């Protein structure tokens, strides 16, 4: 099993939110869930349904009576909160925090991330137990997050530290980029049709218009499929013109 931080939900109120948090965890490759005195049954049908096939996380979740009990075996704990509650703590965003968590885990330091209940978030007595605070910078006018949203945001930042960042790619869906010769032939076809429409009445502007058109289509990196579609459009319009 890969090294990962424990996700600790302190006094969660709604079973659905616990289920959705489990779903967010599975999205991000996390599976160690700890619940501190949950108000509702985390294995209720509502929670299982909200987990959307992540119920295995719910079934293996551990229940603790207090926050102290939930973090007792951990060595470095983070409190995810938008409010520092007037405490002297290191505050970092999720990106920096999860990078540090990843490094600590490689040193076999057991880490955990605490999230507060839906209504009030983490209390002072919870935050004071944490080594650092994770603060997700959001719109200052409305920075409140649903519990599962907070888990997903922080979880995703951790997940990114565990994977190789994918490079941008063009999804071809079974086609391939059109050869330049075919693109030029298509452009000449458009230019011929425009000439027949009388679009080049002002001769000195023709060269600039042709260059502009060619730049538009060559920048587009047309595929064979797209080129065929454009041929069909131009031919249809040319037919309509002759009717």
C-alpha positions in Angstrom: 0.0 0.0 0.0 1.3 3.4 -0.9 2.2 5.8 1.9 -0.6 8.3 2.5 -1.9 10.6 5.1 -4.9 9.7 7.3 -8.0 11.7 6.6 -9.6 12.7 9.9 -13.2 14.0 10.0 -13.9 15.7 13.3 -17.5 15.5 14.5 -19.1 15.1 11.0 -22.8 15.8 11.2 -24.4 14.2 8.1 -23.9 10.7 6.9 -24.2 11.9 3.3 -21.2 14.2 3.7 -19.1 11.4 5.2 -20.1 9.2 2.1 -19.2 12.0 -0.3 -15.9 12.6 1.5 -15.1 8.9 1.0 -15.9 9.3 -2.6 -13.5 12.2 -2.8 -10.8 10.2 -1.1 -11.1 7.3 -3.5 -10.9 9.8 -6.4 -7.5 10.8 -5.0 -6.2 7.4 -4.1 -6.7 7.8 -0.4 -8.3 5.1 1.8 -7.5 5.7 5.5 -10.5 7.4 7.0 -10.8 8.3 10.7 -14.0 9.6 12.2 -14.2 11.5 15.5 -17.6 11.1 17.2 -19.7 11.2 14.0 -23.3 12.3 14.7 -24.8 9.8 12.2 -24.0 6.3 11.2 -21.3 6.3 8.6 -22.5 3.0 7.3 -26.1 4.0 6.8 -27.7 3.6 3.4 -27.5 7.4 2.9 -23.7 7.4 3.5 -23.1 4.3 1.3 -25.2 5.7 -1.5 -23.4 9.1 -1.4 -20.0 7.3 -1.5 -20.8 6.2 -5.1 -19.0 2.9 -5.0 -16.4 4.0 -2.5 -18.1 2.2 0.4 -15.0 0.1 1.0 -13.5 3.2 2.6 -16.5 3.6 4.9 -16.4 -0.1 6.0 -12.8 0.1 7.0 -13.1 3.6 8.6 -12.1 3.8 12.3 -14.2 5.6 14.9 -12.6 7.5 17.8 -14.3 9.3 20.7 -12.0 12.3 20.6 -9.6 14.1 18.3 -6.7 13.3 20.6 -7.5 9.6 20.3 -7.7 9.9 16.5 -4.3 11.5 16.1 -2.5 9.6 18.9 -0.3 7.5 16.6 0.5 10.2 14.1 3.6 12.3 14.1 2.7 15.3 12.0 -0.9 16.6 11.8 -2.4 19.3 9.6 -5.6 21.2 10.3 -7.6 22.2 7.2 -9.4 25.4 8.1 -10.0 28.9 6.7 -9.8 30.4 10.1 -6.5 30.5 12.1 -8.4 31.2 15.3 -5.7 33.5 16.6 -3.2 30.7 17.1 0.5 30.9 16.2 0.8 28.3 13.4 2.5 27.7 10.1 -0.1 28.4 7.4 0.4 27.0 3.9 -1.8 26.3 0.9 -2.8 22.8 -0.1 -0.1 22.6 -2.7 2.7 23.4 -0.4 1.3 21.3 2.5 0.8 18.1 0.4 4.3 18.5 -1.1 5.6 18.5 2.5 3.4 15.6 3.5 4.7 13.6 0.5 8.3 14.3 1.7 7.5 13.4 5.3 5.8 10.1 4.3 9.0 9.1 2.4 10.8 9.6 5.7 8.3 7.3 7.3 6.6 10.1 9.3 3.0 9.3 9.9 0.8 12.2 8.8 -2.8 13.1 9.1 -5.1 15.9 7.9 -8.0 17.0 10.0 -11.3 18.5 8.7 -13.9 20.0 10.9 -17.7 19.5 11.0 -20.0 21.1 8.4 -21.5 23.8 10.6 -18.5 25.3 12.5 -15.3 23.6 11.1 -12.5 22.8 13.5 -12.6 24.1 17.0 -9.8 25.8 18.8 -9.1 22.6 20.8 -8.7 20.7 17.5 -6.5 23.3 15.7 -4.1 23.6 18.7 -3.3 19.9 18.2 -2.1 20.4 14.7 1.5 21.2 13.6 0.4 23.3 10.7 -2.7 24.8 9.1 -3.8 24.1 5.5 -5.6 27.1 4.1 -7.1 26.9 0.6 -7.1 30.4 -0.9 -10.6 31.2 -2.2 -12.8 34.2 -2.8 -12.6 36.1 0.6 -16.2 37.0 0.3 -17.2 33.3 0.3 -14.5 30.8 1.2 -16.8 28.3 2.9 -16.5 24.7 1.5 -18.6 21.7 1.9 -16.8 18.9 3.8 -16.4 16.7 0.8 -15.2 19.6 -1.3 -12.5 20.4 1.2 -11.4 16.8 1.2 -11.3 16.7 -2.6 -9.3 19.9 -2.9 -6.6 18.8 -0.5 -6.7 15.2 -1.6 -6.2 16.1 -5.2 -3.2 18.2 -4.4 -1.7 15.2 -2.6 -2.6 12.9 -5.5 -0.7 15.2 -7.9 2.5 14.6 -5.8 2.1 10.8 -6.4 1.7 10.8 -10.2 3.6 11.9 -13.2 2.1 15.0 -14.5 0.5 14.2 -17.8 1.6 16.2 -20.8 -1.0 18.1 -22.9 -2.1 15.9 -25.9 -4.4 16.1 -28.8 -7.0 13.3 -28.6 -7.4 12.1 -32.2 -10.3 9.7 -31.7 -9.3 7.4 -34.6 -8.3 10.0 -37.1 -4.9 11.6 -37.8 -3.5 15.0 -38.7 -4.1 15.9 -42.3 -1.0 16.1 -44.6 0.0 19.6 -45.6 -0.6 18.8 -49.3 -4.2 17.9 -48.6 -4.6 21.1 -46.5 -3.2 23.3 -49.3 -5.5 21.5 -51.8 -8.5 22.3 -49.6 -7.5 25.9 -49.3 -7.2 26.2 -53.1 -10.7 24.7 -53.3 -12.0 27.4 -51.0 -10.2 30.1 -52.9 -11.6 28.9 -56.2 -15.1 28.9 -54.7 -14.6 32.5 -53.4 -13.4 33.6 -56.8 -16.5 32.2 -58.4 -18.6 34.2 -55.9 -16.9 37.4 -56.9 -15.2 37.7 -53.5 -12.0 39.0 -55.0 -13.4 42.0 -56.8 -10.6 44.2 -55.4 -7.5 42.5 -56.9 -4.9 44.1 -54.7 -6.6 42.7 -51.6 -6.8 39.2 -52.8 -3.2 38.2 -51.7 -3.8 39.4 -48.1 -7.1 37.7 -47.9 -5.7 34.4 -49.2 -2.8 34.6 -46.6 -5.3 35.3 -43.8 -7.4 32.4 -44.8 -4.4 30.0 -45.0 -3.2 31.2 -41.6 -6.6 30.4 -40.0 -6.7 26.9 -41.3 -3.0 26.0 -40.9 -3.1 27.1 -37.2 -6.0 24.8 -36.6 -4.0 21.6 -37.1 -6.8 20.0 -39.1 -7.3 16.3 -39.0 -8.4 14.1 -41.9 -11.9 13.9 -40.5 -12.2 17.7 -40.0 -10.9 18.3 -43.5 -13.5 16.0 -45.0 -16.2 17.8 -43.0 -15.1 21.2 -44.3 -15.1 19.9 -47.8 -18.7 18.8 -47.3 -19.7 22.2 -45.9 -18.0 24.1 -48.8 -19.5 21.8 -51.4 -23.0 22.1 -49.9 -22.8 25.9 -49.8 -21.5 26.0 -53.4 -24.4 23.7 -54.5 -26.9 26.0 -52.7 -25.4 29.0 -54.6 -26.1 27.3 -57.9 -29.7 26.3 -57.2 
